[in-house]
Amino acid sequence: MQEFFAQGDAEREKGMTISMNCDRSSVVVAKAQVGFITFLVLPLFKALANYSPSLAPLKEQLERNAAHFAALVETPGLPPPKAPPTAN
């Protein structure tokens, strides 16, 4: 998110329209993470895991990460929980 926010800051300084998920003053980080995982990263890793089943643990970890961030979106105002467990 820091890279996205740095881009948004640069766009703001240049008077440009701020790109999606790049405005640090309005982005809900957990919601942005859910969208990024769900619509971009997870479909890629599902396809890769179909091609190479050894990558299934990575896909499963992404699913846990998405669930972790979705829980944060559903319960705003609570302190963030510990990082999701990693696959062994």
N, C-alpha and C positions, 0 to 999 in steps of 0.2 A: 504494500500500500504506500510505502514511503516513495517509491519510484513514481507511482501514479500521482501522489500529491505534489511531488517536485515538478512533474509535468504541468499539473494544474496551476501551480504557483507561477511557472514561467509563462504559461498562456495568459494568466491574469495580468502579469506585468506588461505583456505586449498588447493588451487590449483585445485579445482573441477570445472566442467562445471557448469555455472550458470543456474539455472532453469528458465523456461519461466516466463516472467513478474517479474523477481527478480533483474534485472540489472538496478540500479538506473541511470546509465549513458546513457541508451538507451531506456528505456520504456517511451512511451507516456501515461501518467496516464489516460487521458480521454479515449483513445482507449482501454486500458486495462480494464477500468470499463465497457465500452460498451460490450466487449467480455465476461467478467465475468457474467454480468447481462443476456445477450442474450443467452449464451450457457449453463450456469449452474443454475443460481438462478431463472430466469423467468420461464423456463420449470417446475421446481419444484413447484413454486407457482401457475402456471396455473393448474397443476394437483391437488394441494391442494384446489384451489378455485372451481374446478369441484366437488370435494368431499364434500367440505363445503363452500357454497356460502358466508358465513359471512367473508371469507378471501379474497373476491374479491377486497376490497379496498387496501389490501397489494399488490396484483398483479398489480392493476392500478397505485399505487405509483412507483413500480418497472419500469413499462412502461414509466412513466414520468421521472424517473431518467435516464433511458437509453437514452431517447430523449434529455435530458439536456446534458449528456456527448457526445452524437453524435454531437450536435451543436458545442461543443467545438472542436471536431476533425475537423469539417468542416470549422471552422474559427480560425485557429491557429494564435497566436500572439495577439489576443484580450484578455483583462483581463477576468478572469472567471466571469460569472454572479452570482447573488445571488443564494443561494441554492434553489432547486426546492421546490414548495409549498408542504406542507404535506396534506394528506387526513384527513378530519375531520369526 
